[in-house]
Amino acid sequence: MSKLEPVVVSRASGATITDTEGKEYVDCFSGISVVNTGHSNPKVIEAAKKQLDNYTHACAYVYYSEPVAKLAEKLARIAPSGLQKTFFSNSGAEAVECGLKLARKFTKKHEIIALMRSFHGRTLGTLSVTGQAGRRSYSMGPYLGSIAFAPTPYCYRCPLGLEFPKCGIECAKMIEDVVRYATSGDVAAFIAEPILGEGGIIVPPEDYFKEAKKILDKYGILFIADEVQTGFARTGKLFGIEHYNVIPDIMCFAKAIANGLPLGACTARTDIADSFQPGDHLSTFGGNPVCCAAALANIEFIQEEDLPKRATESGRYVMHRLEELKSKHKLIGDVRGKGLMIGLELVKNRESKDPASSETAKVRALCRDKGVLIGSGGVLGNVLRIQPPLVISQSQLDIAIDAVDQSLKEVEA
């Protein structure tokens, strides 16, 4: 995304955004995968309003606060087994920063391994573990040292030139080579997104994280799962890492946790969390009671409406329709995703896989003209991103897919 979309938002509800001129759009981007339970969700809004009537701020790291305590307890119940204590912040980048600091403090080691093509935020620390040269402007460096990068588990463009499943998930096995040859052996943590969002909706092979975790455990390296974009039912599971049957040591959340209110969270095993001593980390506005009250209501809505199941079913429908489009449009090189986190990679030629970046931008613009908002991205700028609110109806999904279909047709013509 290089510039603001020419849409002036006036109001929004469910999966519909209305601009100041009254034009309605089917929202298939959710404010970058944030409003999973829908724009203006009544349950979430009511909880926030109720808390506003009580108090808006007291600092969760100076005084006890009931909404903060209840949310921490809730996360301890729904997070993967053993992850029990949470530090609250304001954003995904802050949550990741907390995870990196915590891993270093607990292990007393300083090196970090991340993935090429990954994205973890725009602070100096999170950019340091972001595997995208385009995000890491030289004029803003130098960044943190002691960072090594492992190959991306990107089957469509395998960095090792192999083919899944014959490859034996060599990209995961290479993490050991990174530990042995690209670090001093003083590695605190490996950080990865269960599905790489900004990198282009890259879905690792089913056994990737199992293989990676074996290596991490062998060397005493913590696994930080960056669930900022994949969390809270987006992928068809409450958390994206659940698709891989692996339990991380630390998890980072934000975006959809409070359905649009600013909140980040870093949840860890008790022994890891307890390595933080008073003064090691703090956030004045982290754990804001209004945001925490909204997050509690948001999670309750996700569970009551079984949004993971809904995302799975809607995602399966969208993937089927997009596969049909792939047979019609030569621009479509790959269709991938889980739940309602779906990427459509466009290429100029299916054999050479030359990225169709300008065509991707045109398709996005044409969809907007037709009343459908989608995202675009990927390191090569050639991936259409379909990440609507999970409450979107099938009729709205049909409108969106038809718009993509017609837009592709116009661009190809």
Stockholm file with secondary structure:
# STOCKHOLM 1.0

chainA/1-413         MSKLEPVVVSRASGATITDTEGKEYVDCFSGISVVNTGHSNPKVIEAAKKQLDNYTHACAYVYYSEPVAKLAEKLARIAPSGLQKTFFSNSGAEAVECGLKLARKFTKKHEIIALMRSFHGRTLGTLSVTGQAGRRSYSMGPYLGSIAFAPTPYCYRCPLGLEFPKCGIECAKMIEDVVRYATSGDVAAFIAEPILGEGGIIVPPEDYFKEAKKILDKYGILFIADEVQTGFARTGKLFGIEHYNVIPDIMCFAKAIANGLPLGACTARTDIADSFQPGDHLSTFGGNPVCCAAALANIEFIQEEDLPKRATESGRYVMHRLEELKSKHKLIGDVRGKGLMIGLELVKNRESKDPASSETAKVRALCRDKGVLIGSGGVLGNVLRIQPPLVISQSQLDIAIDAVDQSLKEVEA
#=GR chainA/1-413 SS CCSCCSCCEEEEEBTEEEETTSCEEEESSHHHHTCTTCBTCHHHHHHHHHHHHHCSCCCTTTSCCHHHHHHHHHHHHHSSTTEEEEEEESSHHHHHHHHHHHHHHHHCCCEEEEEBTCCCCSSHHHHHTCBCGGGSCGGGCCCCSSEEEECCCCGGGCTTSCCTTTTCSHHHHHHHHHHHHSSCSCEEEEEECSSBTTTTSBCCCTTHHHHHHHHHHHTTCEEEEECTTTTTTTTSSSSGGGGGTCCCSEEEECGGGTTTSCCEEEEEEHHHHTTCCTTSCCCSSTTCHHHHHHHHHHHHHHHHTTHHHHHHHHHHHHHHHHHHHHHHCTTEEEEEEETTEEEEEEBSCTTTCCBCHHHHHHHHHHHHHTTEECEEESTTSCEEEECCCTTCCHHHHHHHHHHHHHHHHHHHC
#=GC SS_cons         CCSCCSCCEEEEEBTEEEETTSCEEEESSHHHHTCTTCBTCHHHHHHHHHHHHHCSCCCTTTSCCHHHHHHHHHHHHHSSTTEEEEEEESSHHHHHHHHHHHHHHHHCCCEEEEEBTCCCCSSHHHHHTCBCGGGSCGGGCCCCSSEEEECCCCGGGCTTSCCTTTTCSHHHHHHHHHHHHSSCSCEEEEEECSSBTTTTSBCCCTTHHHHHHHHHHHTTCEEEEECTTTTTTTTSSSSGGGGGTCCCSEEEECGGGTTTSCCEEEEEEHHHHTTCCTTSCCCSSTTCHHHHHHHHHHHHHHHHTTHHHHHHHHHHHHHHHHHHHHHHCTTEEEEEEETTEEEEEEBSCTTTCCBCHHHHHHHHHHHHHTTEECEEESTTSCEEEECCCTTCCHHHHHHHHHHHHHHHHHHHC
//
